[in-house]
Amino acid sequence: MDQDPAPQPAERCTAAHIEDPTPCQGPHEAVTILDGAGNAATGCEHHGARMLASIDDARIEPGSVVGAATRAFAASRTIRPFCWYEDAPRTEPSQLSHAENTHRA
């Protein structure tokens, strides 16, 4: 009897950082993140929020999921930049989330 081939890892959205181990959550075209130079990455709501939190002067645009851009923006305010790097203490404002910096002020 033939066996099914081993399951392949799911493709991740283009907003997922290569070193971010988390899986996508939702459709891969939920939001679009633009950096300060106008480069765009379309991604899931989860990785869109993480990317938005990590890139200076980034902005978010709606994608295929109604309300995803608003939710990703709100989530990004509580996420530390490059949050998957947790091996060093974070004390500088550029290393903290917007919410942490607001709380410190």
Summary of the structure (lengths in Angstrom):
residues: 105
radius of gyration: 15.8
end to end distance: 66.2
largest distance: 66.2
contacts: 279
relative contact order: 0.17
helix: 28%
strand: 11%
